[in-house]
Amino acid sequence: MREKVTSVVESKLFERSIITVILVNAVVLGLETSQEIMNEYGHILEVLNYIFITIFVIEMLLKLYAYHFNYFRDGWNVFDFIIVFSSLIPTGGVFTGLRILRIFRVLRIPRLISGLKPLRKIVSSILRSLPGVAWTVLLMFIVYYVFAIIGIYLFSSDAPEKFGSLGTAFVTLFELMTLSSWQNVVIPLTEHNVWAWFYFLIFILAAAFILLNVILGIIVDSLDLQNKEEELEIIEAALEPDASKEEILQSEVLKLKVQLDQIITLMEHKEGEQR
C-alpha cells in the first residue's frame, strides 16, 4: 500500500496537480484584496480557501504516510509542513483577535518554489552562497560606514536631510547604490562642494558596480556548482546496476555536453592565440 502511495505522490500528474492548485489559490488570494469582489463573491472565495486547505492537508498526509519520518529530512517538505500547519490556525470566533494570521495564507504562494525544480535550484544556490555573500555584505557595510562618516563631515551643513546623521547617510548611500534618483542627491551638493563629484563617483563605482557584481558572481558560481553536482549525480546513477534507460540516456547526453564544452573552450583558446 505504501509503495502505491509513494508512486502516486512522486508522479508527474500529482506534482502538476498540486502546482495548479497553488496557482489557483494565488489568484484567489489576489481577488481577496479587492473589497468589491469580497462583498459580492466573498463567500465563494472562502469556500475555495477551505478546499485549498483540504487539498494541501491531504497532500501532506499522503507524503507523511509514504515517507514517514524521512519526510522531515527534506527541507522543502518542512517548509511545506509549516505553511500548511499555519493555514489550519483558526481566525474566527474566539480567535478573532488572531485574524492577522490570515496573512499566512499568502505563504502558500511560495510553495511554487518547492514544487518547481528550477526555482528550487535557484533558491538552493542562493542559500549555499550565503557564507560568501555575508563576507561581501560585511565589506559593503564597512564601505557604507566610511563613506557615511565622510559624507556627514562634507555635506551635513548643506544637506542635513541627506547627511545629518549616520542613519540618514546610510539611507542616502543606499539610494545612490541603487542609482535611484541619484541626480537629486548628487547635483545639488556638487554646487556647494567641489569634492562632491569625486566622493560620489568613488562610492558608486565601489558599491554599485563592484560589490554588487561580486555578490551576483558568488550566486552565479554557486548555481554553476550545483548544476555540475546534479550532472555528476545523474552520471553516477547511470552506473548503478539497476539504472533505467532514461538515466543512462541522460548520462550519455551529459557526457556529450561536457565534451562539446571542452571543444568550444579549446577553439576559443586557439582563436585567442592566433589574434
Secondary structure, 3 states (H helix, E strand, C coil): CHHHHHHHHCCHHHHHHHHHHHHHHHHHHHHCCCHHHHHHHHHHHHHHHHHHHHHHHHHHHHHHHHHHHHHHHCHHHHHHHHHHHHHCCCCCHHHHHHHHHHHHHHHHCCHHHHHCHHHHHHHHHHHHCHHHHHHHHHHHHHHHHHHHHHHHHHHCCCCHHHHCCHHHHHHHHHHHHCCCCCHHHHHHHHCCCCCHHHHHHHHHHHHHHHHHHHHHHHHHHHHHHHHHHHHHHHHHHHCCCCCCHHHHHHHHHHHHHHHHHHHHHHHHHHHHHHC
